[in-house]
Amino acid sequence: MTRIAIVEGDGIGHEVIPVAQQALELLHHEFEYFPVDVGYGRWEQTGCPCADGDISALKTADAVLFGAITTPPMKDYQSVVLRIRKALDLYANLRPVKGDSFDIVIVRENTEGLYSGIEEIGPDRATTLRVVTRTGTERIVRAAIRCAGQRRGKLTIGHKANVLKSDVFFRDICIEEAKKAGVTYNDKFIDALALDVLQHPQAYDVIVTTNIFGDILSDVSSYLVGGLGLVPSANIGDRYALFEPVHGSAPDIAGKNIANPIAALRSAAMLLANLGDQEGAVRIESAISTVLSSGIMTRDIGGSAGTREFGGAVLHALGRDPAVR
Ligand code: NAD
């Protein structure tokens, strides 16, 4: 039986993930869904944000649907998101940004770079080690090349090799692999690339870059489609896969029934596509389009519908009574 772990996490994760879970349940009632409670809320209640047992539970799932987790900027608090990505070795973070005239996938390295977790804070100095390995770079660029091969076949390498030696290393390995694979490629400095993606999004197909640059570039690119409430992502490794909105736990709007559930719904669609159900993925996307074209939208994209109302309309479009719990 296909088993889906559901991690609502913190903040608006508790609002948007139930909508996405119900869409999955509607299309696949035969799947088994089981909750895994990790995050800052869990830490506040128990002093432990994520136990070894939670990681083991996630590893028993065929796929994980994940909301977002609050990471408080506290010296001794270890990021649960980073721990899960490392423990499940989810090295490729695919973030599609798609509009009427453009269709981009940002492929972000997800396990090393500036998010290596090797850091320390002293009284007068703080350091974070930016680790870029050959193995890590080869596998992410190969994932990006495979992705480009299923699309328009064009790879752009984003880096800051003019300043960072670790990015000279990253860029050169990416170019080596692109040449070997015979894929069309170019490379750009990440700062210029961020502006160019906004000005000429149609010029891009697949963009591969390091961890923090991919994180920032995808938030910036979400501007092209209406903001963070709309952009999903897939975190893929060789054994495990986790699907989550690009946005975080959004504490400023949590509990207000105003979060946009589209990114979570699209993450559920990516989850289905990854399990081989392309038709289910298309049905979720079509239901979202139907609701948007009927004029029902959440506040972040100019409407007045609440999370539950918008979610209910999407579920209704998917063929069910619009009762969102
Ligand atoms: P955020 O993405 O949570 O929010 C940024 C802005 O976008 C906020 O104004 C928020 O209201 C808005 N927004 C986000 N999602 C929205 C939605 N679905 N609908 C409407 N508006 C939406 O980023 P942040 O404020 O920088 O971070 C908040 C917390 O989330 C932090 O603790 C951060 O560490 C965490 N975070 C977690 C993840 C993750 O779990 N993968 C990712 C990013 C941030």
Residues whose N, C-alpha, C, O or C-beta is under 5 A from the ligand:
A	BS01	NAD	G67 A68 I69 T70 T71 P72 V81 L228 G229 V246 H247 G248 S249 A250 P251 D252 I253 I258 A259 N260 D300
